[in-house]
Every structure is written in C-alpha cells, then in structure tokens.
C-alpha cells in the first residue's frame, strides 16, 4: 500500500511538471509568424525549425529580413530580436523566453542568427 501511494504521488508529480512543448511543427508562414494573440505569438515556436532549416537568413539585408519576418519585437545596436515563445505565471512573472536573435554587420546585412533561451 505504501509503495503504491509513492508511485501514485511520483506519477502525479511527473505529469504535473511535464513540459508544455510538443512535437507539433508547421511550415513557416509569414502571416502566421506575425499573428499575435494578446501579447503572445502562438505560432512562432511551431514554425521556428522550418524557418531556420529552410530559409537562409545570413546575407540578407535588414529590409529583406523585416519583409520576411515583420518588425522585430526589439532592436539594439545591430541586433534584431524576435520573441518566439514565453512562459509567464501570475500574469507578469516571466519564467522562460525563447528569442530569435539576428546580428547585423555595419552595412545592415545579417551576419548570424541564434536562438536564445
């Protein structure tokens, strides 16, 4: 009986802590990438793998990147930041953020791109 209760408690903990990530993947779509629901982008995380794997960002000009991905969520001295996913609790505490970071060289051409978590 004691062992059974421990197994049940451990199982509940496992399922309660299970990540919200799924294996759902989508093809990149410019319009869905820009779609917002409240302050979140519900499709970006599902499209990120296709975007990174099938679209060459390196070498594009800043205007071309913005034509493809829309306006970045934030810019900072040669960097473009596109928020992909965010986990928030209690409405305002951010636990986790996934961001696509694009570095521009001095002539506004993409030098590299990274996923920051």
C-alpha positions as CSV (number, residue, x, y, z in Angstrom):
1,X,0.0,0.0,0.0
2,X,2.8,2.4,0.9
3,X,4.7,1.7,-2.3
4,X,1.5,2.2,-4.3
5,X,1.0,5.6,-2.8
6,X,4.5,6.6,-3.5
7,X,4.2,5.6,-7.1
8,X,0.9,7.5,-7.5
9,X,2.5,10.6,-6.0
10,X,5.6,10.4,-8.2
11,X,3.4,9.9,-11.2
12,X,1.3,12.9,-10.4
13,X,4.5,15.0,-10.0
14,X,5.8,13.8,-13.3
15,X,2.7,14.7,-15.2
16,X,2.3,18.0,-13.4
17,X,5.9,19.0,-14.3
18,X,5.7,17.8,-17.9
19,X,6.8,20.5,-20.3
20,X,4.3,22.2,-22.5
21,X,6.4,21.7,-25.6
22,X,5.0,19.5,-28.2
23,X,6.4,18.0,-31.4
24,X,4.0,20.0,-33.5
25,X,5.8,21.6,-36.3
26,X,4.5,23.9,-39.0
27,X,5.8,25.3,-42.3
28,X,6.9,28.9,-42.0
29,X,4.2,31.3,-42.9
30,X,4.9,35.0,-42.9
31,X,1.3,35.9,-41.9
32,X,1.0,33.4,-39.1
33,X,4.5,34.3,-37.8
34,X,3.3,37.9,-37.3
35,X,-0.1,36.8,-35.7
36,X,-0.5,37.9,-32.1
37,X,-2.9,36.6,-29.5
38,X,-2.9,39.1,-26.7
39,X,0.8,39.8,-26.2
40,X,2.0,36.4,-27.4
41,X,2.9,34.8,-30.8
42,X,1.1,31.4,-30.8
43,X,2.6,30.0,-34.0
44,X,6.3,31.1,-33.9
45,X,7.6,28.3,-31.8
46,X,6.0,25.7,-34.2
47,X,7.5,27.4,-37.3
48,X,11.0,28.1,-35.9
49,X,12.5,24.8,-37.0
50,X,11.3,25.2,-40.6
51,X,12.4,28.9,-40.7
52,X,15.9,28.0,-39.5
53,X,16.2,24.9,-41.6
54,X,14.8,26.1,-44.9
55,X,15.3,29.9,-45.1
56,X,18.8,31.4,-45.5
57,X,18.9,34.5,-43.3
58,X,22.7,35.1,-43.4
59,X,23.5,37.6,-46.1
60,X,20.0,39.2,-46.2
61,X,19.7,42.9,-45.8
62,X,17.8,44.3,-42.8
63,X,14.9,45.3,-45.1
64,X,14.7,41.8,-46.5
65,X,14.6,40.3,-43.0
66,X,11.8,42.6,-42.0
67,X,9.9,41.8,-45.2
68,X,10.1,38.1,-44.3
69,X,9.6,38.3,-40.5
70,X,8.0,41.6,-39.9
71,X,9.2,44.2,-37.5
72,X,11.3,42.9,-34.6
73,X,10.0,43.0,-31.1
74,X,13.1,44.8,-30.1
75,X,16.3,46.3,-31.7
76,X,19.6,47.2,-30.1
77,X,22.7,48.4,-31.8
78,X,22.9,46.0,-34.7
79,X,20.7,43.2,-33.3
80,X,17.1,42.3,-34.1
81,X,15.1,40.4,-31.5
82,X,12.0,38.3,-32.4
83,X,10.3,36.7,-29.4
84,X,9.4,33.2,-30.2
85,X,7.9,31.8,-27.0
86,X,7.4,33.0,-23.4
87,X,6.2,31.3,-20.3
88,X,4.5,33.6,-17.8
89,X,3.0,32.9,-14.4
90,X,0.6,35.1,-12.4
91,X,0.2,37.3,-15.5
92,X,3.5,39.1,-15.2
93,X,6.4,36.8,-14.0
94,X,8.3,35.6,-16.9
95,X,9.8,32.1,-16.3
96,X,11.2,31.4,-19.7
97,X,11.7,33.2,-23.0
98,X,12.9,31.9,-26.4
99,X,14.1,34.6,-28.8
100,X,15.4,34.6,-32.4
101,X,18.4,37.0,-32.3
102,X,19.8,38.3,-35.6
103,X,23.1,40.1,-35.7
104,X,23.6,42.7,-38.4
105,X,27.0,43.8,-39.6
106,X,27.8,47.5,-40.2
107,X,26.2,47.5,-43.7
108,X,22.9,46.1,-42.3
109,X,23.5,42.6,-43.6
110,X,22.7,39.5,-41.5
111,X,26.0,38.2,-40.0
112,X,24.5,35.4,-37.9
113,X,21.3,34.3,-36.2
114,X,20.9,32.4,-32.9
115,X,18.1,31.1,-30.7
116,X,18.5,32.4,-27.2
117,X,16.7,30.7,-24.3
